[in-house]
Each structure stands twice: as structure tokens, then as C-alpha cells.
Amino acid sequence: MDADDRFHLSGPTHMMPGAGGVRSLSTTTLIDWENEEHRRCIAACIVKGTYILEDDRNTCRLLVGEALAPAWWESFHFRIVKVLKDDCGHKGEHKFIFGAIYEHVPPPGAGRHPSAPQYVVALRGTMLKHPDPFKDLWLDLKVMANTLHPCRRSQRARAEVETLLGAGCAVWLTGHSLGASLALDVGRRMMADKGMNLPTFLFNPPQVSPAPVINALQPTEVAKRDLYATSYVLKAGLGLVLSPHRKRMERLFQRLAPWAPQLYVHDRDVVCMGFIDYFQQRQLIQERFSGVARSAMTLSYRDMLFSLVGAEKERPHLLPSAMLVKNSSDCDAHGLEQWWKPDGELHLCATRYSYPGA
């Protein structure tokens, strides 16, 4: 049994009774729904519980008192209403839990806070220590190839979210790593197709880009800025040639602009650091060449190449708006546990990026 899986030992102790003193076995937490730090911690803990839910199933910790997962959501007054499983297993084969839907049930006598969700849809990431991690790893390859959208996990999550939204429910989306890619796909589709702006908490979301390689070469800031500026000018020029594709992407950005997912990234995490360069360099170029930046930020070389052969695609990292929360503290750069620590233990920098003119 891993102590990291025990909520009262590894959870957000600053939100527990006696914070700063003796750690309590109580699963009651002190919640301020208006506090961004608390909302971040709750979303991260519920994702952690989703990881442990699959681990509980795999290790047969299913009886009351044995299962470690429930404390990670019950402590914040949530109950699990549906488990999301892969539906592609063979007959008789155990199906992996990749996510779950949680309902917020306020304590007796207390109504739901306006900033609290009615439901949270949480999606876990890759479990390398799982006895059979290959289904997760196969989806990781789909993230790299930008073919995650049609996968069954994504389709199942979208269908569940559409059902909740159809009932008029307030829904949060959250996920870590691979789960963040799935949540990003769901949130993006809800906004683009239905105009539904869902609060979305993405922890260490993967971004496939050359940024880790560029950063490993340790270019000067001037050289890095010039490299991105040249790339943006080239994209803008190609966009003039591929006008139908550019106009389609600009219309998509207009639809997506009101949605600003929370992207929680670590500046040493090669999995997600591409988002840092994508938004920071975009902002710098926008300040120098606003027209070029507005056109080029919607484009990618791969999508333009596909458009030449009649296959219209768009990179999931092409986002018009986002709240980018960067952590620079000394910790496991890709670990989920960093995100339920108090602000005082992290080196956070939060920046809101918006699509110009939206």
C-alpha cells in the first residue's frame, strides 16, 4: 500500500482541520469555493481519486474501509455517480476505469455555493505501474499523432458530458496528463459545437511541439524570439496562400475564444512545456506584429499540409484563450501531487491569454 494514496497523509493538509499542526484522520475539509487555490486543489484531488479508483479495482481493495479512493472526493462533499470504463475489452476481460463522474452533495442544511459545480467529470492519465499499461500507452501515441478525438474514451466522455449539460447541470472538466488531453478534447468540442463554456482544469496537459528540443539547445532569449517570429511570419504567408484553411481556423478561434481552460504546467515538464512557449511567444509576437500574430496563431504547419490533400484538421493545442498557471518549484515536474499543495509551497505565475479582438 502506497502512503501517497492515503488522503489524510498525502492530501491537501492545509485544508484539513488542524492544518499546520497534527494531521487529522478526519476526512472533513475546509472549503472556500471563491478561492482559486481551493478549486485547483479539489480538482486535482478528484483526479487523484480517479487514479486510485482503478488501483483499488486492480488490487481488489473494494470493501468499505479497504478502498483508498473515496476519501479523495468524499472529503469535499462529492459522491461518485458513474464510473467510466473502456468498452473495448474482450468478453470476460476486466475493463479499465479511465474516469468517473462525481456529484457535489453539500452538507445537510447547506446549499450549493454558486462557484461550486454540480458535477465533476474527472479523467485519469497514464498508469505506468498498472499490470497492463499498454491501453494507456497506445492512447499516448494517439495524442502524439493528433488522433485522440475519435477514440472510444473521448467519445464516451463527450457523450456523458452532453447528457449532463442537456439536463442543465453545472459541469467541471478535469484531468491529468493523458486525461487532460481527453478533457481538453471534450471541452473544446463543447465550446466549438454547442457554445457551452465549461470550467476546465487541465493538469500537465501534453503538447506535442519542438519546444523541449529548442529549450534543450539553450538559445538566448533574442535568438528564441527571432526563431518564433520567423516561424510566425512564414505561417502568415502560407495562410494567405491557403486562404480557405486560414478562414476556417479563424472562425473556429472566434467560437472558442470565450472558453479559457485552466492549464497547470511546470516549466521543467517536457510533456507540457510546449504550452508555455506557445502562449508566451505568441504574446511577444503579438506586441511586435499584431496582424501577423493574429493570423499565424491559428495555424500549424501540419494542419496546412493536411489541408493541401483535403484533410482538414486542427491541433488541440491551438487555443485562442487560456489561463496558464506555471509552476517553477522543485518537485516532480509531471506529478499531480504538486497541484494540491498550497500556493505558499509553489512558485506560481498565472497569466490570462486572450484572442485579440474577441
HELIX and SHEET records of a PDB file:
HELIX    1   1 ALA A    3  ASP A    5  5                                   3    
HELIX    2   2 PHE A    7  SER A   10  1                                   4    
HELIX    3   3 THR A   13  MET A   15  5                                   3    
HELIX    4   4 GLU A   36  ASN A   58  1                                  23    
HELIX    5   5 ALA A   71  GLU A   74  1                                   4    
HELIX    6   6 PHE A  134  ALA A  145  1                                  12    
HELIX    7   7 ARG A  152  GLY A  166  1                                  15    
HELIX    8   8 LEU A  178  LYS A  194  1                                  17    
HELIX    9   9 ALA A  211  ALA A  216  1                                   6    
HELIX   10  10 GLU A  221  VAL A  241  1                                  21    
HELIX   11  11 SER A  243  LEU A  256  1                                  14    
HELIX   12  12 MET A  273  ARG A  288  1                                  16    
HELIX   13  13 SER A  290  ALA A  296  1                                   7    
HELIX   14  14 TYR A  301  LEU A  308  1                                   8    
HELIX   15  15 GLU A  337  TRP A  340  5                                   4    
HELIX   16  16 ASP A  343  GLU A  345  5                                   3    
SHEET    1   A 8 PHE A  78  LYS A  85  0                                        
SHEET    2   A 8 ILE A  97  HIS A 104 -1                                        
SHEET    3   A 8 TYR A 119  LEU A 123 -1                                        
SHEET    4   A 8 VAL A 171  HIS A 176  1                                        
SHEET    5   A 8 THR A 200  PHE A 203  1                                        
SHEET    6   A 8 GLN A 262  HIS A 266  1                                        
SHEET    7   A 8 ALA A 322  ASN A 327  1                                        
SHEET    8   A 8 LEU A 348  TYR A 353 -1                                        
END                                                                             
